[in-house]
Amino acid sequence: MSLKDDKQQNIQRELDFSSALTGEAREAGREETESPGATNGTENPASTNRLMEEVCERENLKAALRRVKANKGSPGVDGMTVVGIKDYLKQHWPAIREQLLNGTYEPKPVRRVEIPKPDGGVRKLGIPSVLDRFIQQAVLQVLQRRWDRTFSDHSYGFRPGRSAHQAVAQAQQYIAEGHGWCVDLDLEKFFDRVNHDKLMGQIAKRVEDKRLLKLIRAFLNAGVMENGLVSPSVKGIPQGGPLSPLLSNLVLDELDRELERRGHRFVRYADDCNVYVAANGRGSG
């Protein structure tokens, strides 16, 4: 046996994707809802130049695999199912890990699907391959631990320990306090229009690891397959991947801070935002 083969076997044993995962998906779901609420602050970018090692850490990967399997979902452009991901990783993980750590991993294009909206029209989703969803989930877990506590208390969408029910309860409280007028903001096609360069600039303020920055950029630019043809992605965040909600909250945190600076009472859930003001037009006090 060569030294290279021995090293690969050691990596596979350390990761141990063949271990039983019965019941662990439910446990992962409970952990996600038990996170403490957000506290305002600024995320410290120090010690973020080796985040890819945290992404590839054994326990983080096992948690990511549990989450992807629990979420199920459709195959991406390569046709791989959630059921088949574990066997695929057992065979190919050493090479994938090496690509992640040296910054050469290339995601596959997302598969375009259209979901009808209740009020008419369609919502375009981009479904990454199961492997890319697994890697995105592993990245999400590392970044969310660092970023979520820095987001606004007025943001309720797609955050650990926060829900639409809490957003409604907060809105009801504003109304009970006399702020009965509501300005309803809906950012039309927000996910389709996010500027990649501006988003990457915001991420770079928080992340020093150039490999991770390159990987996130690669996910944004992976392209979209529709009717067998791949189109380039020059803007937008594909809805359908685990990273999309976190990146959208990062972009919209700028809106939250401006509304806070102006003293408004508001509730935001993803790209939907309601500002509550009193009959005299005063939004604070």
C-alpha positions in Angstrom: 0.0 0.0 0.0 1.3 3.4 -0.9 1.6 6.3 1.5 -1.0 8.2 -0.4 -3.5 5.3 -0.2 -2.9 5.0 3.5 -3.4 8.7 4.0 -6.7 8.6 2.1 -7.9 5.6 4.2 -7.1 7.5 7.4 -9.1 10.5 6.2 -12.1 8.3 5.4 -11.9 6.5 8.8 -11.7 9.9 10.6 -14.8 11.2 8.8 -16.7 7.9 9.0 -19.6 8.7 6.7 -20.7 5.0 7.1 -21.6 5.5 10.8 -25.3 5.0 11.7 -27.3 8.2 11.6 -30.6 6.8 12.8 -32.5 9.5 14.7 -29.7 12.1 14.4 -31.6 14.2 11.8 -34.3 14.9 14.3 -31.6 15.8 16.9 -30.0 18.2 14.4 -33.4 19.9 13.9 -33.8 20.4 17.6 -30.3 21.9 17.9 -31.2 24.5 15.2 -34.2 25.8 17.0 -32.6 26.0 20.4 -30.0 28.6 19.5 -30.1 31.8 21.6 -31.6 35.0 20.2 -29.5 37.5 18.4 -27.6 40.2 20.1 -26.5 43.3 18.3 -22.8 43.8 17.7 -20.0 43.6 15.1 -18.5 40.3 14.1 -14.8 40.2 14.7 -13.0 39.2 11.5 -9.9 38.1 13.4 -8.9 34.4 13.2 -11.0 33.8 10.1 -8.2 32.9 7.7 -8.6 29.2 8.4 -12.3 28.8 8.2 -12.1 26.1 5.5 -10.5 23.9 8.1 -13.5 24.4 10.3 -15.8 23.6 7.4 -14.0 20.3 6.8 -13.9 19.4 10.5 -15.4 16.0 11.2 -18.3 16.9 13.5 -19.3 19.8 11.3 -19.5 17.6 8.3 -21.5 14.9 10.1 -24.0 17.6 11.2 -24.2 18.9 7.6 -24.9 15.4 6.3 -27.6 14.9 8.8 -29.2 18.2 7.8 -29.1 17.5 4.1 -30.6 14.1 4.5 -33.3 15.5 6.8 -34.2 18.2 4.4 -34.5 15.6 1.5 -35.1 17.6 -1.6 -34.8 16.9 -5.3 -31.7 16.0 -7.2 -29.6 18.6 -9.0 -28.2 18.5 -12.5 -26.2 15.4 -11.9 -29.2 13.3 -10.8 -27.7 12.2 -7.5 -30.3 11.7 -4.8 -30.0 12.4 -1.0 -30.0 8.6 -0.5 -26.9 8.2 -2.6 -24.8 11.0 -1.1 -23.3 8.9 1.7 -21.9 6.2 -0.5 -20.6 8.8 -2.9 -18.7 10.6 -0.1 -17.3 7.3 1.2 -15.6 6.9 -2.2 -14.7 10.5 -3.2 -14.4 12.5 0.0 -10.6 12.6 0.2 -10.4 14.2 -3.2 -13.2 16.6 -2.5 -11.6 17.6 0.8 -8.3 18.3 -0.9 -10.1 20.5 -3.4 -11.8 22.4 -0.7 -8.6 22.9 1.3 -6.5 24.0 -1.7 -9.3 26.3 -3.1 -9.9 24.4 -6.4 -13.4 23.0 -5.8 -15.9 23.8 -8.6 -19.6 23.6 -7.9 -22.1 22.3 -10.5 -24.7 24.6 -12.1 -28.0 24.7 -10.2 -31.1 23.2 -11.7 -33.9 25.7 -12.4 -37.4 24.9 -11.3 -40.4 27.2 -11.0 -42.8 27.1 -8.1 -46.3 28.7 -8.5 -46.9 31.6 -6.0 -50.3 31.7 -4.2 -51.0 35.2 -5.6 -50.0 34.3 -9.1 -46.8 34.2 -11.0 -43.9 31.8 -10.2 -40.9 31.8 -7.9 -37.7 30.6 -9.6 -35.6 28.2 -7.5 -32.1 27.0 -8.2 -31.6 23.5 -6.9 -27.9 22.7 -6.3 -26.6 19.2 -6.5 -26.8 17.2 -3.3 -23.0 17.3 -3.0 -23.1 21.1 -3.3 -25.9 21.3 -0.8 -23.8 19.3 1.6 -20.8 21.6 1.2 -23.0 24.7 1.4 -24.6 23.4 4.6 -21.1 22.8 6.1 -20.1 26.4 5.2 -23.4 27.7 6.6 -22.9 26.1 10.0 -19.5 27.7 10.4 -20.5 31.2 9.2 -23.9 31.3 11.0 -22.3 30.6 14.3 -20.2 33.8 13.8 -22.6 36.0 11.9 -26.0 35.4 13.4 -25.3 37.2 16.7 -24.4 40.3 14.8 -27.7 40.6 12.9 -30.5 42.9 14.0 -33.1 41.9 16.6 -35.7 43.0 14.1 -34.8 40.2 11.6 -36.8 37.0 12.0 -36.4 35.1 8.7 -34.3 32.0 8.4 -32.4 32.4 11.7 -31.8 29.9 14.5 -34.3 30.3 17.3 -36.4 32.7 15.3 -39.7 32.2 13.5 -42.6 33.9 11.7 -44.7 33.4 14.8 -42.3 35.6 16.7 -42.4 38.2 14.0 -46.2 38.3 14.1 -46.1 38.6 17.9 -43.7 41.6 17.7 -45.9 43.2 15.1 -49.0 42.8 17.4 -47.0 44.4 20.2 -46.2 47.4 18.1 -49.9 47.8 17.2 -51.0 47.4 20.8 -48.6 50.2 21.7 -50.4 52.6 19.3 -48.3 52.1 16.2 -51.3 51.1 14.0 -50.1 52.3 10.6 -48.1 49.8 8.6 -45.7 50.6 5.7 -45.4 47.2 3.9 -42.1 46.8 2.0 -41.7 44.0 -0.5 -38.4 44.0 -2.3 -39.4 42.7 -5.7 -37.2 40.0 -7.1 -34.6 40.6 -4.4 -32.9 37.2 -4.6 -32.6 37.6 -8.4 -31.0 41.0 -8.3 -28.3 40.8 -5.6 -25.0 42.3 -6.9 -22.3 39.7 -6.5 -19.4 42.2 -6.1 -21.2 44.1 -3.4 -22.1 40.9 -1.6 -18.6 39.5 -1.8 -17.3 42.9 -0.4 -19.6 42.5 2.6 -18.4 38.9 3.1 -14.8 39.9 2.8 -15.2 42.3 5.7 -16.0 39.3 7.9 -13.9 36.5 6.3 -10.2 36.5 5.7 -9.9 32.9 4.3 -9.4 33.4 0.6 -10.3 29.8 -0.1 -13.7 30.3 1.4 -14.3 33.6 -0.4 -13.4 31.8 -3.6 -15.8 29.0 -2.9 -18.7 31.3 -2.1 -18.0 33.2 -5.3 -18.0 29.9 -7.2 -21.4 29.0 -5.8 -22.8 32.4 -6.9 -21.3 32.1 -10.4 -22.0 28.3 -10.9 -24.6 29.0 -13.6 -28.2 27.8 -14.1 -29.3 24.8 -16.1 -32.7 25.2 -17.7 -34.1 23.0 -20.5 -30.7 21.4 -20.9 -28.8 24.6 -21.4 -26.5 26.3 -18.9 -26.6 30.1 -18.5 -24.1 32.1 -16.6 -25.0 33.7 -13.2 -24.0 37.3 -13.2 -26.2 38.5 -10.3 -28.6 37.1 -7.7 -28.6 34.5 -5.0 -30.2 31.2 -6.2 -33.0 30.3 -3.9 -32.8 26.6 -3.0 -29.4 26.3 -1.5 -28.6 26.3 2.2 -26.4 29.3 2.0 -28.9 31.6 0.3 -30.9 32.7 3.4 -27.7 33.6 5.3 -26.3 35.6 2.5 -29.6 37.4 2.0 -29.7 38.3 5.7 -26.2 39.7 5.4 -27.2 41.9 2.4 -30.4 43.1 4.2 -28.6 43.8 7.5 -27.7 47.1 5.9 -31.4 48.0 5.6 -32.0 46.9 9.2 -29.3 49.2 10.5 -30.6 52.2 8.5 -34.1 51.6 9.8 -32.8 51.4 13.3 -30.7 54.5 12.9 -33.9 56.4 11.9 -35.6 55.1 15.1 -38.3 53.0 13.3 -40.2 50.1 14.8 -40.1 47.3 12.2 -40.2 43.6 11.6 -38.3 42.0 8.7 -38.7 38.4 7.5 -36.3 37.7 4.6 -37.2 40.3 1.9 -40.6 41.2 3.4 -40.4 44.2 5.8 -43.2 46.0 7.8 -42.6 49.4 9.4 -45.1 50.4 12.1 -45.8 54.0 12.9 -48.3 55.9 15.1 -51.2 57.9 13.7 -49.2 61.1 14.2 -46.6 59.7 11.9 -44.0 59.1 14.6 -42.2 55.7 14.3 -40.3 55.8 17.5 -40.6 57.0 21.1 
